[in-house]
Amino acid sequence: MPGDPPVNDPDEPSCARVFNYWLGGTDNTGADRALADEIEKIDPSVRRMVWNNRRFAGHSVRWAAHDVAQFADLGCGIPPGEQTHQAARSVRPAATCAYVDHDPEVTDYMDAAFDGHADDGVAVVRADITHAGPLFADPGMRRVIDLDAPVCLLFALVLHFWQPADARDLMAEYTRLIAPGSHVAISCLRIDDETLWEQLSEAYTPYPLRNFTREQFAALFDGLQIEPPGIVPVMRLLPAELRAGWYDTPRLRKSLGPAYVVGAVARKPF
């Protein structure tokens, strides 16, 4: 997330812990649960959206693993269940993975989960993902990510914490640095109802949210080739459909409601 690392106060809600709660995890506090419940009262579809995003992340990683062997989960948080390296290794057993977050609580949790980096193919990196160059130069990143080879970058419900122009510039730097053949998966929250957007953005206190337009979201992929069928809601993404292509029909859009997660997967051309 942009800005200084959060001060981890159990009496103040944390972005990572709130999402952990929505995903059914136990690494959260009363303050996190209270905020999450308040937001769900405003929009009861929030928990479903977070789960759909998690499915998008896992499916995108498994899809990319057919082509690449190294992964970076940027702004990883502390989601329960299947982790990024596990999804990748279900397709490519030798896949390597870097988990990156600027929240010390997140990286401490991930370090403990991996028993002090016992797995040589996994690195946990405490860093601000706003600066791609210094991030890729970090020793932990260099241990598992080789920029001369294709990599898959995952930005799952992360970039909407930046202003759209700043997020576009950020992605331009990442796109410039990664090798041809690399994959990039991005998802963001989208709210079509202005009143609902105002209510949710005011209620969500850990970080300011941005409501990207379709054009602003598309700009994140400048210099990349978006895979068919392009930028779509991820609400009904099914595993078997990912490699064959997603779908975005009038019936689907009608069933989404005003708040949903939009996503796309792209690759850097050779």
C-alpha positions in Angstrom: 0.0 0.0 0.0 1.2 3.6 -0.5 2.6 5.6 2.3 4.4 4.6 5.5 4.0 1.1 7.0 1.0 0.9 9.3 1.4 1.0 13.1 0.1 -2.4 14.2 -2.4 -1.5 17.0 -4.8 -4.4 17.8 -7.4 -1.7 18.7 -7.3 -0.2 15.2 -8.4 -2.1 12.1 -5.7 -3.3 9.8 -6.3 -3.8 6.0 -4.6 -7.2 6.1 -6.5 -8.4 9.1 -9.9 -7.2 7.8 -9.4 -9.2 4.6 -8.3 -12.2 6.7 -11.6 -12.0 8.6 -13.7 -11.8 5.4 -11.9 -14.8 4.1 -12.7 -16.9 7.2 -9.3 -16.5 8.9 -8.6 -16.2 12.6 -5.7 -13.7 12.4 -7.8 -10.6 13.2 -8.9 -8.6 16.2 -12.2 -7.3 17.5 -11.5 -3.9 15.8 -11.0 -5.6 12.5 -14.2 -7.6 12.8 -16.2 -4.6 13.9 -15.1 -2.6 10.8 -15.7 -5.6 8.5 -19.2 -6.1 9.9 -19.9 -2.4 9.5 -18.9 -2.4 5.8 -21.0 -5.6 5.2 -24.0 -3.8 6.6 -23.5 -1.1 3.9 -22.9 -3.7 1.2 -23.6 -7.4 2.0 -21.8 -8.5 -1.2 -18.4 -7.4 0.2 -17.4 -10.8 1.6 -18.4 -12.5 -1.7 -16.3 -10.0 -3.6 -13.3 -10.7 -1.5 -13.7 -14.5 -2.0 -14.1 -14.0 -5.8 -10.9 -12.0 -5.8 -9.1 -14.8 -4.0 -10.3 -17.2 -6.6 -9.1 -14.8 -9.3 -5.7 -14.7 -7.8 -5.3 -18.5 -7.5 -6.7 -19.2 -11.0 -4.4 -16.5 -12.5 -1.4 -18.0 -10.8 -2.2 -21.5 -12.0 -2.8 -20.2 -15.5 0.5 -18.3 -15.6 2.4 -21.4 -14.2 1.9 -23.1 -17.5 4.4 -20.5 -18.9 6.5 -19.1 -16.1 8.3 -20.5 -13.1 8.6 -17.5 -10.7 5.9 -15.4 -9.0 5.7 -12.2 -7.0 2.6 -11.6 -4.8 2.7 -7.8 -4.3 0.8 -6.5 -1.3 0.2 -10.1 -0.2 -1.6 -9.6 3.1 -2.4 -12.6 5.3 -5.1 -14.6 3.5 -5.9 -18.1 4.9 -6.0 -21.2 2.8 -4.0 -21.8 -0.4 -1.0 -19.5 -0.8 0.4 -18.2 -4.1 3.4 -20.6 -4.1 1.1 -23.5 -3.5 -1.2 -22.6 -6.4 1.8 -22.2 -8.7 3.4 -25.5 -7.6 0.2 -27.4 -8.2 1.1 -26.8 -11.9 4.8 -26.2 -11.8 6.4 -28.0 -8.7 9.7 -26.1 -8.9 8.1 -22.6 -9.0 9.6 -19.9 -6.8 7.7 -17.1 -5.1 8.3 -13.8 -3.3 5.7 -12.4 -0.9 5.9 -8.7 -0.6 4.2 -6.3 1.8 5.2 -3.2 3.7 3.2 -4.1 6.8 5.6 -5.6 9.4 2.7 -7.6 10.9 2.2 -9.3 7.5 5.8 -10.1 6.9 6.3 -11.3 10.5 3.3 -13.6 10.0 4.6 -14.9 6.7 8.1 -15.4 8.1 6.7 -17.5 10.9 4.5 -19.5 8.5 7.6 -20.4 6.5 9.7 -21.0 9.6 12.3 -18.4 8.9 12.5 -19.0 5.1 13.1 -22.7 5.5 11.8 -23.1 1.9 14.5 -22.0 -0.5 12.0 -21.3 -3.2 10.1 -18.8 -1.1 11.1 -15.3 0.1 9.2 -12.9 2.3 10.2 -9.3 1.6 9.2 -6.2 3.7 9.1 -3.4 1.1 7.0 -0.7 -0.4 5.8 -1.9 -3.8 5.6 1.7 -5.0 9.2 1.5 -6.1 9.8 -1.4 -8.5 13.6 -0.8 -9.0 14.6 -0.9 -5.4 12.2 -3.8 -4.7 13.7 -6.0 -7.4 17.2 -5.2 -6.1 16.3 -6.5 -2.6 18.4 -9.5 -1.7 15.3 -11.5 -0.8 13.7 -10.8 -4.2 16.9 -11.6 -6.0 17.1 -14.9 -4.3 13.9 -16.2 -6.0 13.2 -13.7 -8.9 15.5 -13.5 -11.9 14.5 -10.5 -14.0 16.2 -12.0 -17.1 13.4 -14.6 -17.1 9.7 -14.2 -17.3 7.9 -13.7 -14.0 4.2 -13.5 -13.0 3.3 -10.4 -11.0 0.1 -10.5 -8.9 -1.6 -7.3 -7.8 -4.9 -8.6 -6.2 -7.1 -5.8 -4.8 -4.0 -3.7 -4.2 -3.7 -0.9 -6.8 -7.0 0.8 -6.0 -5.2 2.2 -2.9 -3.3 4.5 -5.3 -4.5 7.4 -7.3 -5.2 6.1 -10.8 -2.4 8.2 -12.4 0.1 7.0 -9.7 -0.9 3.4 -10.2 -0.5 3.8 -14.0 3.0 5.2 -13.5 3.8 2.4 -11.0 2.7 -0.3 -13.5 4.7 1.4 -16.3 7.9 0.9 -14.2 7.1 -2.7 -13.5 6.3 -3.4 -17.1 9.6 -1.8 -18.2 11.6 -4.0 -15.8 10.1 -7.4 -16.3 11.2 -9.8 -19.1 9.2 -10.4 -22.3 6.8 -13.3 -21.7 6.1 -12.2 -18.2 2.5 -12.2 -16.9 0.7 -9.6 -14.9 -2.6 -10.2 -13.1 -4.5 -7.2 -11.6 -7.8 -6.9 -9.8 -9.5 -3.8 -8.4 -12.8 -2.9 -6.7 -15.4 -1.2 -8.9 -18.5 0.5 -7.6 -21.0 1.8 -10.2 -23.4 3.5 -7.7 -22.1 6.9 -6.5 -24.0 6.8 -3.2 -22.7 3.3 -2.3 -19.2 4.4 -3.3 -19.3 7.4 -1.0 -20.6 5.2 1.9 -18.0 2.5 1.5 -15.0 4.8 0.9 -15.9 6.8 4.0 -16.4 3.7 6.2 -13.2 1.9 5.1 -10.6 3.5 7.3 -7.2 1.6 6.9 -6.4 3.3 3.5 -8.2 5.6 1.1 -9.9 3.8 -1.7 -10.0 4.8 -5.4 -12.8 3.9 -7.7 -11.1 3.3 -11.0 -13.0 3.8 -14.2 -12.7 1.2 -16.9 -10.3 3.5 -18.8 -8.2 4.1 -15.7 -8.0 0.3 -15.1 -7.1 -0.4 -18.7 -4.2 2.1 -18.5 -2.5 -0.1 -15.9 -1.9 -2.6 -18.7 -0.1 -0.1 -21.1 2.7 -2.0 -22.9 1.1 -5.4 -22.1 -1.1 -7.6 -24.1 -4.4 -8.3 -22.3 -5.5 -11.9 -22.6 -9.0 -12.6 -24.0 -11.7 -11.7 -23.2 -10.1 -8.6 -21.7 -11.2 -6.6 -18.6 -14.1 -8.4 -17.0 -15.9 -8.9 -13.7 -14.4 -11.9 -11.9 -17.6 -12.8 -10.0 -18.3 -16.0 -11.9 -14.8 -17.0 -12.9 -14.5 -20.8 -12.9 -11.2 -22.8 -12.9 -11.9 -24.6 -16.2 -12.8 -21.3 -18.0 -9.6 -19.4 -17.1 -7.3 -20.8 -19.8 -10.1 -21.0 -22.4 -11.3 -17.4 -21.7 -13.6 -15.6 -19.4 -17.0 -14.2 -20.3 -18.8 -10.9 -19.8 -22.4 -11.1 -20.9 -25.3 -8.6 -20.3 -26.9 -11.3 -18.0 -23.7 -11.5 -16.0 -23.4 -7.7 -15.7 -27.0 -7.5 -14.6 -26.5 -10.0 -11.8 -23.4 -8.3 -10.5 -25.0 -5.5 -8.6 -23.3 -2.0 -8.3 -20.1 -3.3 -6.5 -17.9 -6.0 -7.9 -14.2 -6.9 -8.6 -12.9 -6.3 -12.1 -9.8 -8.1 -13.3 -7.6 -9.0 -16.2 -4.5 -11.0 -17.0 -1.9 -9.8 -19.5 1.5 -10.7 -20.7 4.5 -8.7 -21.9 5.0 -9.3 -25.6 8.2 -10.7 -27.0 
